[in-house]
Amino acid sequence: MFKALKSKNFKLFFYGQSVSVIGTWMQKTAVSWMVYSITGSVFLLGLATFLSMIPSLFLAPLAGTIIGRYDRHKTLLFLQSLAMLQAGTLALLIYLKIYNINFILALSLIQGIINAFDMTCRQTMMIDIVDNKEDLPNAVALNSTMNNFARIAGPAIAGIILHEYGEDICFIGNFISYIPVLISLLLMKITPHIKAENKLNMLDDLIEGLDYVKKETEMARMLLMLTCSSLFVISFNTLMPVFAKDIFSGNAETFSWFESAAGIGSVLSAVYLANLKSAENMGKLMIAASLLLGFSVIILAVSNSITIALICMTLSGIGMMGQTSSINIYIQTHSIVSMRSRSISYFMMAYQGMIPVGSLIIGYVSHSLGVRTTVALQGVICILSVIVYVYYKKHKATEEDLETCPVPYQNSKN
């Protein structure tokens, strides 16, 4: 499971990021709590999350183009320094008791802009920090395991700190968590990246990257599948507070059970992926994970038992992580070197960029159709998207077989 940690550079990256990602989730939790505590507005609470994610939709392709032209190691150092500066500014504001919602929202947007470049750079750099390229799928899976563990641990730690010490300690903790990352990046020894000769022709690079993804039909199908999932399926998580409070008559603790169940499922899925010996059959794995996600969401929508609902949340976490990580691994292992950063940027756009848009759509639809009906519809859409994906994949394979099939020689007589 941990074979990628044999690479010194990846080991440094993994340990440094482990601390920082927990700090990031602590800050996310503290921001949500603080915005709602200050304003009492659900809209502003959603807006803060929306602003921290939406830049990926517009900036990810540009990020892939730019990162592909510069040294990824130095770029990540620069981006992590900017993220540390953003965290430090937010920590200082809260420490000085400056609870200005406009400042907080502006810093959330700045964080989203930095993340659009940072996440693309981190994913692209994986190939540079793993000594044995066969260990790349394991490195991607371990990175997913780390992120999902942080998703559980970060909010839990933040909850204790918020209750015992206050939100300013959460923000200061996140600021300090960037120190191990910067140290680990400085200790890495990576072969310098070959710079592009022409750094000004960005538009051509964007078009070239889009053309590459379109020509790689399997990659394009997977990205369309992920776009559909991010827009119409994964956002069912947005409605979990309603399930916890209104449908199952619970409280904040009940909501934490739903979040933890999904997080545990994601970790289990990531651990399974980390134990795979090769990156083959990612397409089949994605199909299985997507079907699991769809059926678990449908059962969740109609369930009247909180036990069954929590089991479904765990299964949906397995499905979500299996779907997104298998697509990520496929892109990482099948993209040519010159196109890797641009391919990954489209993955980030289809995943991180579409989720906030999906949350807005699902929030609006649930007001008209009701929460249970909306979530059930999301599960149906997930299953239908798998059927469409499989149909077009088989249709394409049939066409290729016909093209390669030899035409029988017919000897005509005069």
N, C-alpha and C positions, 0 to 999 in steps of 0.2 A: 504493500500500500504506500510506503514512503520512499520508493526507489528514486524519485526525482530529487530527494533531499541529499543524495550522494553528490550532487553538483553543488559546489561551494557557493556559487553566486545565487542559485535558487534558494539554498538554505538561508543565506543572509536576507534575501528578499522576503521569504516566508516568515521568518521570525520577526523582522522589522514590521511587516504589514500586519501581523497578528495583533500587535499592540495597538497600532494606529486605527485599524478597522473597528476595534472595540470602542476606541475613543470617538470615532465618527458616529457610531450608533448611539453612544451616550449623548452626543450633541443633538442628534436628530430627535431623540426622545425628549430631551430638555427643551428644545425649541418648540415642539408641539405642545408640551405641558405649559410652557410660559406664554405662548401666544394665546392659548385658550384661557389661561388664568387672567391675563391682562385684559383681553377684549370680550371674552364670553361668546365669541363669534365662531360658528362652525365654518362659515365661508372663509374667514381669514386663516383659520387653521388649515383648511384645504388649499388655500392660495399659497401659503408658505411651502407646503410640500410640492405643489405644482411648479412653483418658481425654481425649486432646487433640482427639478428633473427635466423640465421642458427644453432647456437649451440643447440637450442631447439630440432632440429631433431635428434641429436646424444646423447645429454645429458639428455633429459627429462626422459627416462626410468631409467637411473642411478639415477637421482634426486629423483624419486619416491621411489626407493629402499632405498636410504640413509635416506631420510626424514622419512620414515616409521619406522626407527630404532632409531631415536633420538627425543628429546623433540621438538615439532614443534614450540612452543612459543619462546624458546631460539634460535632455528635455524633461525627463521624469524628475530629476533633481530640482530643476527650475519650477515645475508644476507643484511638487510637494512643498517647496518653500513658499509658493503663493498660497497654497491651502493652509499652511501653518500661519501665515500672515492674516488670512481671513479668520481663522479660528482665534487667533490672538486678539484681533480687533473686537470680535464678538464677546470674548471673555472679559476684555477691558470695559466694554460698555456695561455689561451686566454687573461687574464688580463695582463700578462707580454708580450703580443703581439708575442708569439711563435706560428706562424701559420705553423706548420710542419704537413703536410698531413699524414705522416707515423704514427706520435703520435696519431693523431685524429682517424685514422683507427684502430690502436691497442686498443685504449680506447673504440671504438665501439664494437670490438670483446670481450673485457673484460666485457662490459655492457651486451652483449648477453649471455655470460657464466653465469654471476650472475643472469640474468633474467630467464634462464632455470631452475635454482633451486628455485628462489624467487617466480615465478608465480605458480609453482607446490605446494610449501609450503603454499602460501596464500590460494589457492583453497582448499587444504587438511585441513587447519586449521578452515575452516568455521564451520564444525560440532562441534568444540571445543568451539566456542565463541557464539553459539546460545543456549539459555537456553531451549527453547522448540523446539525439533527436527522437529516438524511440520512446523516451521517457516523457515527451511533450504531453500526450494525453493524461498521464499521471499527474504532471505538474498543473494542468488546467483543472483537473478534478480536485487536487489538494487545495488549490486556490479557492475553488467553490466551497469546499468543506470549511476552510478558514472563514470565509465570508458569512456562511450560514451559522457557524458557531457564534460568530460575533453578533449576528442578528438576534440570537437568544441571550447571550451573556451581556451585551451592551445595554439593552433596555432594562435588564434585571439589576445590573449594577447602578444604572442611572436612577432607577426607582428607589433604591436604598439611599443613594446620595441626596436625591431631591427631598426625601423625607427627613433625613438626619441633619444635612448640612446646608442645603439650598442649591439653586440652579447654577450659581456662579462657580461652584466647585466642579460641576460637570463640564462647563466650558473651559475652565483652566486645565482640567484633566485631559480634554481633547487636544488642547494646545501643546501640552507636554508630551502627548503620545506621538507627536511628529518627530521628536528627537531620535528615537530608535530607528525610524525609517531613514532619516537623513544620514545617520551614522552607517547603517547597513548599505545604503547606496554608495557612500564614499569608500567603503571597504571593498566594493566589487571591482574585479578586474575583467573588463569586457573589451574585446577587439573593437577599435574605433569604427564607427559606421561610415561607409563611403557616401559622401555627400553628392547630391544631384548637381549637375553642372548648371542648370538653369532653374533658379529658385523663384522666378517671377511668373512662370506659366501655369498658374494654379487651375485656371478654368479647363485647360486641356487635360490636366491630371484628373480632375473631377469627372470629366466625360469619359476618359480612359478607364477609370475605376468602375464606373457604372456599366460601361460596355463589357468589361471583363466579367462582372457578376452576372450580367444577362446571358453571356455566352456559356458560362458554367451553369448549365441548366439545373443540375441537382442542387447546387448551392443556392441558385435563385429560388427554386421551389421551397427549400428549407427556410429561406429568409421571408418568403411570402407567408409560409405557415406560422413563423414566429410573429410576424406583423399582425396577422389575424388573431393569434392567441393574446398578444399584448393589448390589442384594441378591445377585444370582445370577451376574453375569458379570464385572464390573470387578474383583472380589476375586480373580480368578485370579492377579493379581500377587503375592498373599500366598504362593503356592506356588513362586515363581520361585527362591528359594534352594534348594529341593529339586531343581528341574530342573538348576540350575547345579552343585550339589555331587554329588548322587546319580545322576541320570539321565545327565549328561554328564561325570561324574567330574572336575569342575573345582574351583576355589577361589574366594576372595573376588574375584579379578580377573575370573573368568568371570561371577560374579553381576553385577559392575559393567557387563559387556558387555550383559547382558539389560536392566538399568535404563537404560543409555544408549541402546540401540536403541529402547525404548519412548518415551524422551524425544525422540529425534530425530524419530520418527514424529509425535509430538504437535506439535512445532514446525513440521514440514512442513504438517500439516493447518491449523494456526493461520495460517500464512503464506498458504495458499490462501484461507482465509476472509477474511483481511484484504484480499485483492485483488478480492473480489467487489464489483461495482458497486452491487448492491441487496440488500435482505433478502428478496427474493421466493424462493419455492420452498425454504424452510427445511425443510418437511416431507419433500420428495423427497430433499434432502441428508441428512436424518437417517436416512431409510430406507436409502440407499446406504451411509452410514457404519456403520450397525448391521449390515448384511449383511456388510460387509468385516470388522468386528470378530468376528462369529460364525464365519465361515469360517476366518479366520486363527487363531483360538483352537483350532478343531478340528484344523487341520493341525499346529499347535504340539504338540497333545496326542499325536499319533501319530508325530511326526517322530523319526528316529534320527540326523539330521544337525544339528550345532550351527549350521551355516551357514543351513540352512532355518529352524531355530528362531529365529535372530536376525532373519531377514527377516520371519518371522511376527510377532515382537515389534514390529518397526517398523510393519508393517501394522496391528497391533492398536492401536498408539499413534495412528496416523492415524484409525482407526475410533472410538476412544474420544473423542478430541478433537473429531472431526467431529460425533459424536452429542451430546455435552454442550454444545458451543458453539452448534450450530444451534438447540437447544432454548432456550438462554440468549438468543440473539439474537431468536428468535421472541417470547419473553415480554417482552423489553425493548421491542420495537417494536410489540406488539399490546395491551399492557396500557394501560388508561386511567390518567391521571395519579394519581388518588386511590387507585388499587389497585396501582400499580406495586411499591411496597415490599412489600406483602403477597404479591403474585404471585411476586416474586423470593425471598421467604422460603420459600415452598413448594418452589421450585427448589433452594434450599440444603438444605432438609430431605430432599428426595428424592435428592439427590446426596451431599453431605458427611455427612448424618446416617445414611444407610443403609449406606454403605461399611463402617464398623467392624462393624456387625451382620452384613453379608455375609461379612466376613473370618472371624468366629466360626463362621458356618454352614459355610463351605467348609472351614475347618480341621477341623471335626468330621466332615463327610462324607468328606473325603479319607482319614481314618483307617479308615473302613469300606470304601470302594470302591477306594481307591488313588488316587494323584495323577493319573496319566494319564487314567483313567476319569472322574474328577471334572472335570478341565479340559475334556475332550471333551463332557461333559454340559453344562457351562456354555456352550460354543459352540452346542450344539443349542438350549438354552433361549433364547439370544439370537436365533437365526433364527426360532424359533417365536413369540417375542414380536413380531417384525416382521410375520409372517403374520397374527397376531391384530390388530395395529394396522391393517394395510392392509384386512383384512376389515371391521372396524367402521367405518373411514373410508369405504369404498365403500358399505357398508350405510346409513350415515347420509346420504351424498350421494344415494342412490337414494330414500330417504324424502323428502328435501327436494324432489327433482325431482317426485315424485308429488303432494306438497302444493301445489306451484306450477303443476302442469299444469292448464290450463283444462278444465272439464267441458263436453263438447259439449251444445249446446242441442237438446232433443228436442221437436218440435212434435207434441203429441198431438191426435188427432181424436176428436171425440165420436161 
